[in-house]
Amino acid sequence: MEPALQPDFFAFLHIDLNSFFASVEQQIHPEYRGKPVGVCGTMADTGALIAASYEAKALGIKTLTKVGEAKRLCPDIILVDGSHSVYSEYSHKIAEAVERCCPVAHTPSIDEMVCELMGRERELPRARKIALEIKQAIKDDVGETLNCSIGMAPNRYLAKIASDMQKPDGLIGLLPSQLPRAIAHLDLRDLPGVGARTEERLKAKGITTMQQLLDLDRNGMHALWESVWGDRLYHWLRGADSGDDGAPVASGVQKSLGHSHVLGPEFRNDEGAWAIAHKLLHKASMRLRMEKFYTPVMSVTIKYALSREQQGRVKTKKHSSGINSTGWAMEARFPDCQDTLSLLAVLRNLWKQRPRGPEYERPFFVGVTLRELIPEADHQASLFGDVDNRAALSATMDKLNLKFGHTTLHFAGMLPAREAAPTRIAFTQIPVQYGVEYM
């Protein structure tokens, strides 16, 4: 029995900013407009671009292209060191411009926003008018180089798909009466949540095209995914609202926070790696206090570059930068705390246990993560009080760093790396402003 024909309407608008970081750079620097621009996560040939302008994309340069390869494809490409604070500021400005036209219901990432339409806003002409007003508001309020593609659909999952169907500056609507045939031409990888591994798993089960996927009934989709996700996806792709509309399921209390960094060439030694680790902890512990958590667990990860001769002697992996490497990681448990001095003592003890030898002389990546976060309200105070007034010391540091910048006051160990390891762009984490800077 065929499902009853649904009335045509749009319930969600998904706003996807086109080449956001590169477009911001072109807005700030008019001399970059009309030219290929690449935004770097790390200014080294082994680093990868985190964004490319459409002029660069036309030359085959895209996100995650190695910096060295981008230079080869376009010797004249303008390479820019990405600024988390600047892009965060622009993201907030854009959200304000969108809010002038329609309330923002969800912010999946720094360059995406979702609006939920209500009442007569769901009618086709009105929804399209709102979408066009959003595009114009972004240009009027934030900048003429900032384009966005907007997807309109009866649920969030389809709206996300629609926003990717026409770039740049696209506006695509997927109506219930057109589904699922309107998406039958897409690739499996065009579905949110379907990456390379999932695509391979689907192919192993005989599903190689979108049409084959759409031909499955609900039971077939459940069996294919081996979970209720298959049932949800069956309904989403046909325009139904299953309650969560493809939104991530909340996992309760935040479990961890941390920072990692690919070291610049000048820091690829023991002293430089320690200074970078120190700075990463400085930032993580400040965030821990700002977000009102304690932690009882810290983990440290170090990755080491290997020469060709060394690769046969230890377990080797290829890093995303292309570097053949080996790695080390260790975790420590301790009485939960949030002050920098206590956490620094834990980091120092972990660092002493890092491996030694010829294969571990060229660190190129360091990560520090605080785990099993405990909300302040659930923290059990120590019977012995605040040893050495460490909480007061951290509070004083925070007060000055929030006012003058996050590295204004710090412990001496991170001095060599004070200007290194800047806050990197968080694609899926909504940026938060603490004091004068974003994290």
VEXKOLDREN-261165 format. One record per residue (C-alpha): residue in one letter; z, y, x. Coordinates in nm, 3 decimals. Layout:
REM VEXKOLDREN-261165
[A, [Z, Y, X]]
...
END
This chain:
REM VEXKOLDREN-261165
[M, [0.000, 0.000, 0.000]]
[E, [-0.104, 0.336, 0.145]]
[P, [0.169, 0.602, 0.177]]
[A, [0.155, 0.887, -0.072]]
[L, [-0.048, 1.184, 0.050]]
[Q, [0.186, 1.452, 0.183]]
[P, [0.132, 1.821, 0.108]]
[D, [-0.007, 2.017, 0.401]]
[F, [0.256, 2.229, 0.574]]
[F, [0.390, 2.319, 0.919]]
[A, [0.764, 2.281, 0.975]]
[F, [0.780, 2.354, 1.350]]
[L, [0.613, 2.574, 1.609]]
[H, [0.633, 2.453, 1.972]]
[I, [0.575, 2.737, 2.219]]
[D, [0.463, 2.627, 2.566]]
[L, [0.422, 2.905, 2.824]]
[N, [0.106, 2.853, 3.028]]
[S, [0.150, 2.824, 3.408]]
[F, [0.473, 3.012, 3.351]]
[F, [0.600, 3.068, 3.704]]
[A, [0.257, 3.163, 3.838]]
[S, [0.196, 3.392, 3.539]]
[V, [0.527, 3.569, 3.605]]
[E, [0.421, 3.628, 3.966]]
[Q, [0.090, 3.772, 3.845]]
[Q, [0.277, 3.998, 3.604]]
[I, [0.508, 4.127, 3.877]]
[H, [0.225, 4.158, 4.132]]
[P, [-0.092, 4.300, 3.973]]
[E, [-0.276, 4.234, 4.300]]
[Y, [-0.239, 3.858, 4.234]]
[R, [-0.421, 3.871, 3.900]]
[G, [-0.749, 3.686, 3.884]]
[K, [-0.666, 3.507, 4.210]]
[P, [-0.542, 3.153, 4.283]]
[V, [-0.162, 3.154, 4.310]]
[G, [0.068, 2.866, 4.398]]
[V, [0.444, 2.878, 4.349]]
[C, [0.628, 2.669, 4.608]]
[G, [0.953, 2.484, 4.580]]
[T, [0.966, 2.465, 4.961]]
[M, [0.747, 2.676, 5.188]]
[A, [0.628, 2.388, 5.404]]
[D, [0.305, 2.192, 5.407]]
[T, [0.493, 1.879, 5.300]]
[G, [0.645, 2.061, 5.002]]
[A, [0.489, 2.054, 4.656]]
[L, [0.378, 2.333, 4.426]]
[I, [0.597, 2.377, 4.120]]
[A, [0.328, 2.582, 3.948]]
[A, [-0.034, 2.688, 3.992]]
[S, [-0.224, 2.969, 3.825]]
[Y, [-0.528, 2.883, 3.617]]
[E, [-0.748, 3.024, 3.892]]
[A, [-0.593, 2.766, 4.127]]
[K, [-0.622, 2.489, 3.869]]
[A, [-0.994, 2.556, 3.847]]
[L, [-1.012, 2.456, 4.216]]
[G, [-0.830, 2.127, 4.161]]
[I, [-0.486, 2.257, 4.256]]
[K, [-0.209, 2.174, 4.012]]
[T, [0.165, 2.125, 3.981]]
[L, [0.296, 1.881, 4.248]]
[T, [-0.007, 1.932, 4.473]]
[K, [0.118, 1.938, 4.831]]
[V, [0.120, 2.283, 4.989]]
[G, [-0.095, 2.159, 5.279]]
[E, [-0.350, 2.012, 5.037]]
[A, [-0.357, 2.336, 4.836]]
[K, [-0.437, 2.528, 5.155]]
[R, [-0.717, 2.282, 5.232]]
[L, [-0.869, 2.317, 4.885]]
[C, [-0.834, 2.695, 4.887]]
[P, [-0.763, 2.864, 5.222]]
[D, [-0.718, 3.196, 5.039]]
[I, [-0.457, 3.072, 4.793]]
[I, [-0.159, 3.307, 4.754]]
[L, [0.159, 3.106, 4.813]]
[V, [0.484, 3.241, 4.670]]
[D, [0.839, 3.120, 4.722]]
[G, [0.967, 3.059, 4.369]]
[S, [1.257, 3.267, 4.238]]
[H, [1.488, 3.093, 3.992]]
[S, [1.660, 3.419, 3.897]]
[V, [1.336, 3.602, 3.820]]
[Y, [1.191, 3.319, 3.611]]
[S, [1.520, 3.279, 3.425]]
[E, [1.522, 3.650, 3.345]]
[Y, [1.166, 3.631, 3.211]]
[S, [1.250, 3.321, 3.007]]
[H, [1.528, 3.511, 2.834]]
[K, [1.302, 3.813, 2.774]]
[I, [1.040, 3.586, 2.616]]
[A, [1.302, 3.423, 2.394]]
[E, [1.401, 3.770, 2.272]]
[A, [1.037, 3.853, 2.196]]
[V, [0.995, 3.527, 2.003]]
[E, [1.317, 3.595, 1.811]]
[R, [1.163, 3.919, 1.687]]
[C, [0.910, 3.709, 1.497]]
[C, [1.099, 3.388, 1.417]]
[P, [1.440, 3.246, 1.518]]
[V, [1.437, 3.010, 1.816]]
[A, [1.588, 2.681, 1.701]]
[H, [1.563, 2.483, 2.028]]
[T, [1.495, 2.554, 2.396]]
[P, [1.385, 2.223, 2.556]]
[S, [1.318, 2.383, 2.895]]
[I, [1.279, 2.713, 3.077]]
[D, [0.916, 2.749, 2.962]]
[E, [0.934, 2.596, 2.613]]
[M, [1.081, 2.711, 2.282]]
[V, [1.078, 2.566, 1.932]]
[C, [1.091, 2.756, 1.604]]
[E, [1.174, 2.587, 1.275]]
[L, [0.991, 2.730, 0.976]]
[M, [1.164, 2.769, 0.641]]
[G, [1.046, 2.811, 0.282]]
[R, [0.711, 2.985, 0.244]]
[E, [0.685, 3.022, 0.624]]
[R, [0.565, 2.659, 0.617]]
[E, [0.249, 2.750, 0.430]]
[L, [-0.059, 2.735, 0.654]]
[P, [-0.161, 3.105, 0.654]]
[R, [0.197, 3.226, 0.702]]
[A, [0.270, 2.980, 0.982]]
[R, [-0.048, 3.082, 1.162]]
[K, [0.040, 3.451, 1.120]]
[I, [0.384, 3.393, 1.274]]
[A, [0.229, 3.206, 1.567]]
[L, [-0.015, 3.490, 1.636]]
[E, [0.269, 3.745, 1.609]]
[I, [0.467, 3.547, 1.867]]
[K, [0.175, 3.553, 2.109]]
[Q, [0.137, 3.929, 2.068]]
[A, [0.511, 3.996, 2.092]]
[I, [0.527, 3.816, 2.428]]
[K, [0.242, 4.028, 2.563]]
[D, [0.383, 4.354, 2.419]]
[D, [0.747, 4.300, 2.515]]
[V, [0.722, 4.099, 2.839]]
[G, [0.379, 4.116, 3.000]]
[E, [0.004, 4.089, 2.950]]
[T, [-0.038, 3.797, 3.193]]
[L, [0.201, 3.575, 2.997]]
[N, [0.004, 3.344, 2.771]]
[C, [0.138, 3.060, 2.562]]
[S, [-0.005, 2.766, 2.373]]
[I, [0.152, 2.702, 2.033]]
[G, [0.150, 2.375, 1.847]]
[M, [0.213, 2.370, 1.472]]
[A, [0.310, 2.045, 1.298]]
[P, [0.532, 1.887, 1.032]]
[N, [0.778, 1.761, 1.296]]
[R, [0.893, 1.857, 1.644]]
[Y, [0.734, 1.561, 1.817]]
[L, [0.387, 1.642, 1.686]]
[A, [0.434, 2.014, 1.750]]
[K, [0.496, 1.934, 2.117]]
[I, [0.180, 1.721, 2.127]]
[A, [-0.022, 1.997, 1.960]]
[S, [0.098, 2.259, 2.210]]
[D, [-0.063, 2.056, 2.492]]
[M, [-0.397, 2.005, 2.317]]
[Q, [-0.547, 2.346, 2.396]]
[K, [-0.466, 2.544, 2.712]]
[P, [-0.442, 2.820, 2.804]]
[D, [-0.358, 3.048, 2.510]]
[G, [-0.413, 2.776, 2.251]]
[L, [-0.315, 2.750, 1.886]]
[I, [-0.347, 2.404, 1.732]]
[G, [-0.210, 2.276, 1.402]]
[L, [-0.169, 1.912, 1.301]]
[L, [-0.155, 1.878, 0.922]]
[P, [-0.007, 1.576, 0.744]]
[S, [-0.339, 1.514, 0.567]]
[Q, [-0.516, 1.488, 0.906]]
[L, [-0.274, 1.234, 1.054]]
[P, [-0.287, 1.008, 1.239]]
[R, [-0.664, 1.036, 1.291]]
[A, [-0.629, 1.388, 1.441]]
[I, [-0.457, 1.245, 1.747]]
[A, [-0.652, 0.920, 1.783]]
[H, [-0.864, 1.066, 2.066]]
[L, [-0.564, 1.143, 2.290]]
[D, [-0.450, 0.937, 2.586]]
[L, [-0.127, 0.738, 2.573]]
[R, [0.013, 0.968, 2.844]]
[D, [-0.029, 1.261, 2.605]]
[L, [0.267, 1.130, 2.405]]
[P, [0.600, 1.287, 2.504]]
[G, [0.815, 1.017, 2.659]]
[V, [0.523, 0.808, 2.783]]
[G, [0.505, 0.832, 3.160]]
[A, [0.330, 0.616, 3.418]]
[R, [0.577, 0.328, 3.394]]
[T, [0.577, 0.321, 3.014]]
[E, [0.198, 0.335, 3.009]]
[E, [0.183, 0.032, 3.240]]
[R, [0.428, -0.154, 3.019]]
[L, [0.217, -0.079, 2.711]]
[K, [-0.100, -0.192, 2.889]]
[A, [0.072, -0.515, 2.986]]
[K, [0.127, -0.573, 2.615]]
[G, [-0.238, -0.508, 2.532]]
[I, [-0.213, -0.145, 2.421]]
[T, [-0.452, 0.063, 2.629]]
[T, [-0.568, 0.333, 2.385]]
[M, [-0.410, 0.564, 2.132]]
[Q, [-0.616, 0.410, 1.854]]
[Q, [-0.473, 0.066, 1.932]]
[L, [-0.124, 0.214, 1.914]]
[L, [-0.196, 0.383, 1.581]]
[D, [-0.338, 0.062, 1.436]]
[L, [0.005, -0.102, 1.459]]
[D, [0.224, -0.109, 1.150]]
[R, [0.593, -0.015, 1.164]]
[N, [0.706, -0.368, 1.248]]
[G, [0.445, -0.386, 1.522]]
[M, [0.566, -0.056, 1.670]]
[H, [0.925, -0.178, 1.663]]
[A, [0.827, -0.498, 1.843]]
[L, [0.616, -0.307, 2.097]]
[W, [0.901, -0.075, 2.197]]
[E, [1.169, -0.337, 2.139]]
[S, [1.391, -0.073, 1.978]]
[V, [1.428, 0.169, 1.688]]
[W, [1.227, 0.417, 1.898]]
[G, [0.915, 0.232, 1.782]]
[D, [1.010, 0.286, 1.417]]
[R, [1.069, 0.657, 1.478]]
[L, [0.744, 0.696, 1.666]]
[Y, [0.552, 0.523, 1.385]]
[H, [0.677, 0.784, 1.137]]
[W, [0.647, 1.085, 1.370]]
[L, [0.282, 1.016, 1.447]]
[R, [0.210, 1.019, 1.074]]
[G, [0.383, 1.350, 1.014]]
[A, [0.711, 1.223, 0.874]]
[D, [1.054, 1.368, 0.945]]
[S, [1.292, 1.099, 1.067]]
[G, [1.587, 1.332, 1.106]]
[D, [1.577, 1.414, 1.478]]
[D, [1.208, 1.508, 1.508]]
[G, [1.183, 1.386, 1.863]]
[A, [1.478, 1.591, 1.984]]
[P, [1.686, 1.437, 2.263]]
[V, [1.989, 1.257, 2.127]]
[A, [2.305, 1.434, 2.235]]
[S, [2.505, 1.220, 2.474]]
[G, [2.835, 1.395, 2.416]]
[V, [3.019, 1.566, 2.700]]
[Q, [2.821, 1.662, 3.009]]
[K, [2.866, 1.388, 3.269]]
[S, [2.763, 1.547, 3.598]]
[L, [2.632, 1.852, 3.780]]
[G, [2.505, 1.910, 4.129]]
[H, [2.237, 2.046, 4.356]]
[S, [1.988, 1.902, 4.606]]
[H, [1.752, 2.056, 4.859]]
[V, [1.461, 1.960, 5.084]]
[L, [1.556, 2.108, 5.418]]
[G, [1.338, 2.359, 5.595]]
[P, [1.228, 2.256, 5.948]]
[E, [1.499, 2.470, 6.110]]
[F, [1.772, 2.278, 5.924]]
[R, [1.650, 1.923, 5.997]]
[N, [1.939, 1.833, 6.226]]
[D, [2.306, 1.741, 6.179]]
[E, [2.436, 2.097, 6.196]]
[G, [2.172, 2.235, 5.961]]
[A, [2.212, 1.954, 5.708]]
[W, [2.590, 2.006, 5.702]]
[A, [2.548, 2.380, 5.643]]
[I, [2.309, 2.310, 5.355]]
[A, [2.545, 2.047, 5.205]]
[H, [2.826, 2.302, 5.231]]
[K, [2.622, 2.559, 5.041]]
[L, [2.521, 2.309, 4.773]]
[L, [2.888, 2.229, 4.717]]
[H, [2.971, 2.600, 4.708]]
[K, [2.726, 2.645, 4.420]]
[A, [2.828, 2.325, 4.240]]
[S, [3.200, 2.401, 4.252]]
[M, [3.140, 2.752, 4.119]]
[R, [2.937, 2.610, 3.831]]
[L, [3.211, 2.355, 3.769]]
[R, [3.461, 2.636, 3.710]]
[M, [3.221, 2.852, 3.511]]
[E, [3.144, 2.560, 3.280]]
[K, [3.516, 2.475, 3.258]]
[F, [3.522, 2.123, 3.402]]
[Y, [3.721, 1.924, 3.654]]
[T, [3.577, 1.634, 3.853]]
[P, [3.727, 1.317, 4.006]]
[V, [3.407, 1.189, 4.173]]
[M, [3.165, 1.328, 4.430]]
[S, [2.850, 1.165, 4.563]]
[V, [2.645, 1.272, 4.864]]
[T, [2.288, 1.169, 4.938]]
[I, [2.099, 1.222, 5.265]]
[K, [1.739, 1.122, 5.332]]
[Y, [1.605, 1.090, 5.687]]
[A, [1.244, 1.120, 5.808]]
[L, [1.122, 0.821, 6.006]]
[S, [0.867, 0.794, 6.282]]
[R, [0.598, 0.527, 6.254]]
[E, [0.783, 0.308, 6.505]]
[Q, [1.111, 0.335, 6.314]]
[Q, [0.965, 0.236, 5.978]]
[G, [0.966, -0.134, 6.060]]
[R, [1.334, -0.140, 6.153]]
[V, [1.498, -0.002, 5.837]]
[K, [1.427, 0.001, 5.464]]
[T, [1.158, 0.264, 5.411]]
[K, [1.057, 0.465, 5.107]]
[K, [0.797, 0.738, 5.062]]
[H, [0.952, 1.062, 4.937]]
[S, [0.761, 1.277, 4.685]]
[S, [0.686, 1.514, 4.973]]
[G, [0.493, 1.233, 5.143]]
[I, [0.756, 1.179, 5.413]]
[N, [0.835, 0.816, 5.499]]
[S, [1.212, 0.799, 5.494]]
[T, [1.529, 0.601, 5.476]]
[G, [1.834, 0.711, 5.286]]
[W, [2.211, 0.698, 5.267]]
[A, [2.443, 0.773, 4.979]]
[M, [2.816, 0.745, 4.930]]
[E, [3.065, 0.824, 4.656]]
[A, [3.432, 0.921, 4.673]]
[R, [3.705, 0.926, 4.409]]
[F, [4.001, 1.162, 4.421]]
[P, [4.253, 1.336, 4.191]]
[D, [4.044, 1.554, 3.960]]
[C, [4.012, 1.912, 4.075]]
[Q, [3.778, 2.212, 4.052]]
[D, [3.866, 2.435, 4.347]]
[T, [3.623, 2.468, 4.635]]
[L, [3.875, 2.400, 4.913]]
[S, [3.978, 2.059, 4.773]]
[L, [3.618, 1.960, 4.708]]
[L, [3.517, 2.072, 5.056]]
[A, [3.778, 1.837, 5.206]]
[V, [3.623, 1.549, 5.008]]
[L, [3.273, 1.646, 5.125]]
[R, [3.392, 1.662, 5.487]]
[N, [3.541, 1.310, 5.467]]
[L, [3.221, 1.172, 5.315]]
[W, [3.008, 1.346, 5.575]]
[K, [3.202, 1.179, 5.857]]
[Q, [3.090, 0.840, 5.725]]
[R, [2.716, 0.911, 5.734]]
[P, [2.514, 0.662, 5.944]]
[R, [2.437, 0.724, 6.310]]
[G, [2.154, 0.610, 6.533]]
[P, [1.791, 0.696, 6.615]]
[E, [1.676, 0.642, 6.253]]
[Y, [1.929, 0.896, 6.124]]
[E, [1.859, 1.195, 6.347]]
[R, [1.612, 1.383, 6.124]]
[P, [1.770, 1.462, 5.787]]
[F, [1.525, 1.635, 5.552]]
[F, [1.696, 1.609, 5.212]]
[V, [2.057, 1.658, 5.101]]
[G, [2.212, 1.623, 4.756]]
[V, [2.567, 1.681, 4.633]]
[T, [2.668, 1.572, 4.282]]
[L, [3.000, 1.603, 4.096]]
[R, [3.041, 1.323, 3.843]]
[E, [3.251, 1.205, 3.547]]
[L, [3.327, 1.562, 3.448]]
[I, [3.650, 1.626, 3.259]]
[P, [3.676, 1.925, 3.020]]
[E, [3.955, 2.165, 3.114]]
[A, [4.134, 2.085, 2.787]]
[D, [4.164, 1.717, 2.892]]
[H, [4.277, 1.785, 3.249]]
[Q, [4.626, 1.663, 3.339]]
[A, [4.799, 1.915, 3.563]]
[S, [4.956, 1.789, 3.885]]
[L, [5.334, 1.746, 3.893]]
[F, [5.335, 1.919, 4.231]]
[G, [5.165, 2.238, 4.115]]
[D, [4.879, 2.420, 4.283]]
[V, [4.899, 2.338, 4.653]]
[D, [4.827, 2.642, 4.874]]
[N, [4.726, 2.845, 4.565]]
[R, [4.378, 2.692, 4.583]]
[A, [4.294, 2.774, 4.221]]
[A, [4.382, 3.139, 4.277]]
[L, [4.168, 3.145, 4.592]]
[S, [3.869, 3.005, 4.404]]
[A, [3.925, 3.249, 4.117]]
[T, [3.920, 3.542, 4.360]]
[M, [3.603, 3.413, 4.525]]
[D, [3.438, 3.373, 4.185]]
[K, [3.533, 3.726, 4.080]]
[L, [3.366, 3.879, 4.386]]
[N, [3.066, 3.644, 4.383]]
[L, [2.997, 3.707, 4.015]]
[K, [2.999, 4.081, 4.076]]
[F, [2.806, 4.102, 4.403]]
[G, [2.609, 3.775, 4.431]]
[H, [2.699, 3.408, 4.465]]
[T, [2.713, 3.402, 4.846]]
[T, [2.914, 3.722, 4.897]]
[L, [3.236, 3.535, 4.978]]
[H, [3.226, 3.181, 5.113]]
[F, [3.378, 2.947, 5.370]]
[A, [3.242, 2.975, 5.724]]
[G, [3.081, 2.630, 5.731]]
[M, [2.790, 2.742, 5.515]]
[L, [2.721, 3.062, 5.712]]
[P, [2.410, 2.925, 5.892]]
[A, [2.263, 2.833, 5.551]]
[R, [2.378, 3.136, 5.355]]
[E, [2.024, 3.251, 5.281]]
[A, [1.880, 2.899, 5.264]]
[A, [1.878, 2.653, 4.973]]
[P, [1.828, 2.914, 4.699]]
[T, [1.872, 2.802, 4.341]]
[R, [1.562, 2.602, 4.254]]
[I, [1.371, 2.607, 3.931]]
[A, [1.519, 2.373, 3.673]]
[F, [1.236, 2.264, 3.446]]
[T, [1.458, 2.089, 3.192]]
[Q, [1.782, 2.279, 3.234]]
[I, [1.819, 2.602, 3.042]]
[P, [1.912, 2.869, 3.299]]
[V, [2.253, 3.035, 3.263]]
[Q, [2.342, 3.371, 3.409]]
[Y, [2.673, 3.386, 3.593]]
[G, [2.747, 3.741, 3.699]]
[V, [2.441, 3.903, 3.860]]
[E, [2.253, 3.577, 3.928]]
[Y, [2.125, 3.271, 3.744]]
[M, [2.217, 2.909, 3.813]]
END
